[in-house]
Amino acid sequence: MTIGLDEKTLRKLALKGTWFSLIIILLLVLVVTQMLKAWRISIPSVTMAGSILLFISSLRMILAFKSPEAAARQGTEMENEPHSLSPNELSMKALSPLTVPLIISPIGVAAIIAAASLAFENGIEADVMVVVALLLIVFLNILSMIFARKIMKVISMPAFSIIGWLLAILQAALAVQFMVNALHKLFP
C-alpha cells in the first residue's frame, strides 16, 4: 500500500490511521461493550465468534503463502519517483484499508470487546490494564508503520513471508484453543 510513497506521506498516513484506530477502539470499548451487556451476549460467545474469525484469518494467510522467490520479487517492485497523496486520498487510504481491516481487524474487534467486557466485570485495575495494553499496542503499531522501510531493509521479504506463514499456523492453533476454552465455559 505504501510502495512509492514519499516519507512525509508515509508518516502522515501512519498518524492518520493511528488516530482513526484510537477512535474505533474508544467506540468499541464504550459503546459495543454496553450493547453486549444489553443484548446479554456472554464473553465466551464473543470469544467463540472471535476465535472463528481468527481461524478464518489464519487459514487465509496459510493458503495465500507466497514462495520466497515471489515475495522477493514483490519486495523489489518500487515506483521510480516517490509521490504523495492528496488530503482526500490520504484520509481514504488511512481509513480503509489501513485502519480497517489492517490495524483494526475483525479478530482485533473481538479481542478488544472481550478484553473490555472482562475488564468492566473485574474492576478499575482491570480497566486500567486493558487501556494500557491497548495504548501500548497502538504505540508499537505506529512505530512499526513509521519504521517499516528500515525494518524491511534488515529483514527481507522472503524472511517476512516465511515468518508470516509460521505465525499464521500458530494463530490457527491459538484460534482452536480459544474455541475449546469458550466451549468449556459455554458447556461446563
C-alpha positions as CSV (number, residue, x, y, z in Angstrom):
1,M,0.0,0.0,0.0
2,T,2.9,2.4,0.7
3,I,5.3,1.4,-2.1
4,G,6.2,4.5,-3.9
5,L,5.0,7.0,-1.3
6,D,7.4,9.6,0.0
7,E,8.5,9.5,3.7
8,K,6.4,12.5,4.7
9,T,3.2,11.0,3.2
10,L,4.1,7.6,4.8
11,R,4.3,9.3,8.3
12,K,1.0,11.2,7.7
13,L,-0.7,8.0,6.7
14,A,0.6,6.2,9.8
15,L,-0.5,9.1,12.1
16,K,-4.0,9.4,10.5
17,G,-4.5,5.6,10.6
18,T,-3.5,5.6,14.3
19,W,-6.0,8.4,15.1
20,F,-8.8,6.5,13.3
21,S,-7.9,3.3,15.1
22,L,-8.0,5.1,18.5
23,I,-11.4,6.5,17.7
24,I,-12.7,3.0,16.7
25,I,-11.1,1.4,19.8
26,L,-12.8,4.1,22.0
27,L,-16.2,3.4,20.3
28,L,-15.7,-0.4,20.8
29,V,-14.9,0.0,24.5
30,L,-17.6,2.5,25.3
31,V,-20.5,1.6,23.0
32,V,-20.2,-2.0,21.8
33,T,-19.4,-3.5,25.3
34,Q,-22.5,-1.8,26.6
35,M,-24.5,-3.2,23.7
36,L,-23.3,-6.7,24.5
37,K,-24.5,-6.3,28.1
38,A,-27.9,-5.0,26.9
39,W,-28.2,-7.9,24.5
40,R,-27.0,-10.4,27.1
41,I,-24.1,-11.7,24.9
42,S,-21.6,-13.6,27.1
43,I,-17.8,-13.3,27.0
44,P,-17.5,-16.9,25.9
45,S,-19.8,-16.2,23.0
46,V,-17.7,-13.2,22.0
47,T,-14.6,-15.4,22.4
48,M,-16.1,-18.1,20.2
49,A,-17.0,-15.6,17.5
50,G,-13.6,-14.0,17.6
51,S,-11.8,-17.4,17.5
52,I,-13.8,-18.4,14.4
53,L,-12.7,-15.1,12.8
54,L,-9.2,-15.7,13.9
55,F,-9.2,-19.2,12.4
56,I,-10.6,-18.0,9.1
57,S,-8.0,-15.2,9.0
58,S,-5.1,-17.6,9.7
59,L,-6.4,-20.0,7.1
60,R,-6.5,-17.3,4.5
61,M,-2.9,-16.4,5.3
62,I,-1.8,-20.0,5.2
63,L,-3.4,-20.6,1.8
64,A,-2.1,-17.3,0.4
65,F,1.5,-18.2,1.2
66,K,3.9,-16.8,-1.4
67,S,7.1,-18.6,-2.2
68,P,10.3,-16.8,-1.0
69,E,11.1,-16.0,-4.7
70,A,7.7,-14.4,-5.3
71,A,8.0,-12.4,-2.0
72,A,11.4,-11.2,-3.1
73,R,10.0,-10.0,-6.4
74,Q,7.2,-8.2,-4.7
75,G,9.7,-6.5,-2.4
76,T,11.7,-5.1,-5.2
77,E,8.7,-3.7,-7.1
78,M,9.1,0.0,-6.5
79,E,8.0,3.0,-8.4
80,N,10.8,5.2,-9.7
81,E,9.5,8.5,-8.3
82,P,8.2,8.7,-4.7
83,H,4.9,10.5,-4.6
84,S,2.5,12.0,-2.1
85,L,-1.3,11.7,-1.8
86,S,-3.9,14.4,-1.8
87,P,-5.6,15.0,1.6
88,N,-8.7,13.2,0.4
89,E,-6.7,10.2,-0.8
90,L,-4.7,10.2,2.4
91,S,-7.9,10.1,4.5
92,M,-9.5,7.4,2.4
93,K,-6.4,5.1,2.5
94,A,-5.9,5.8,6.2
95,L,-9.5,4.7,6.9
96,S,-9.5,1.7,4.5
97,P,-7.5,-0.4,4.0
98,L,-5.1,0.9,6.7
99,T,-7.3,1.3,9.8
100,V,-10.0,-1.2,8.8
101,P,-9.1,-4.1,8.3
102,L,-5.3,-3.8,8.8
103,I,-4.9,-2.0,12.1
104,I,-8.4,-3.0,13.5
105,S,-9.1,-6.4,12.1
106,P,-12.2,-8.4,12.7
107,I,-10.4,-10.5,15.3
108,G,-9.0,-7.4,16.8
109,V,-12.5,-6.1,17.3
110,A,-13.5,-9.3,19.0
111,A,-10.4,-9.2,21.2
112,I,-11.0,-5.6,22.2
113,I,-14.6,-6.3,23.0
114,A,-13.8,-9.4,25.0
115,A,-10.9,-7.7,26.9
116,A,-13.0,-4.6,27.7
117,S,-16.0,-6.7,28.8
118,L,-13.9,-8.7,31.1
119,A,-12.3,-5.6,32.5
120,F,-15.7,-4.0,33.2
121,E,-16.6,-7.1,35.2
122,N,-13.3,-7.1,37.2
123,G,-12.9,-3.5,38.5
124,I,-10.9,-0.4,37.8
125,E,-7.5,-2.2,37.9
126,A,-8.5,-4.4,35.0
127,D,-9.9,-1.4,33.2
128,V,-6.5,0.4,33.5
129,M,-4.6,-2.7,32.4
130,V,-6.8,-3.0,29.2
131,V,-6.3,0.7,28.4
132,V,-2.5,0.5,29.0
133,A,-2.3,-2.7,26.8
134,L,-4.3,-1.1,24.0
135,L,-2.2,2.1,24.1
136,L,1.0,0.0,24.1
137,I,-0.3,-1.9,21.0
138,V,-1.2,1.3,19.2
139,F,2.2,2.8,20.1
140,L,4.1,-0.2,18.8
141,N,1.9,-0.3,15.7
142,I,2.7,3.3,14.8
143,L,6.4,2.7,15.4
144,S,6.3,-0.3,13.1
145,M,4.5,1.7,10.4
146,I,6.9,4.6,10.5
147,F,10.0,2.4,10.5
148,A,8.6,-0.2,8.2
149,R,11.1,0.6,5.4
150,K,14.1,0.4,7.7
151,I,12.8,-2.8,9.1
152,M,12.3,-4.2,5.6
153,K,16.0,-3.4,4.8
154,V,17.1,-5.6,7.7
155,I,14.5,-8.4,7.3
156,S,13.9,-9.4,3.7
157,M,10.5,-10.0,2.1
158,P,11.2,-13.8,1.8
159,A,12.0,-13.9,5.5
160,F,8.8,-12.0,6.3
161,S,6.9,-14.4,4.1
162,I,8.2,-17.4,5.9
163,I,7.7,-15.8,9.4
164,G,4.2,-14.8,8.5
165,W,3.3,-18.3,7.3
166,L,4.7,-19.8,10.5
167,L,2.8,-17.3,12.7
168,A,-0.4,-18.0,10.7
169,I,-0.1,-21.7,11.7
170,L,0.4,-20.7,15.3
171,Q,-2.6,-18.3,15.0
172,A,-4.8,-21.2,13.8
173,A,-3.8,-23.3,16.8
174,L,-4.5,-20.3,19.1
175,A,-7.9,-19.9,17.5
176,V,-8.7,-23.6,18.1
177,Q,-7.6,-23.2,21.7
178,F,-9.8,-20.2,22.2
179,M,-12.7,-22.2,20.8
180,V,-12.0,-25.1,23.2
181,N,-11.9,-22.7,26.1
182,A,-15.1,-20.9,25.1
183,L,-16.9,-24.2,24.6
184,H,-15.8,-25.3,28.1
185,K,-17.2,-22.1,29.6
186,L,-20.4,-22.3,27.5
187,F,-21.0,-26.0,28.2
188,P,-19.3,-26.9,31.5
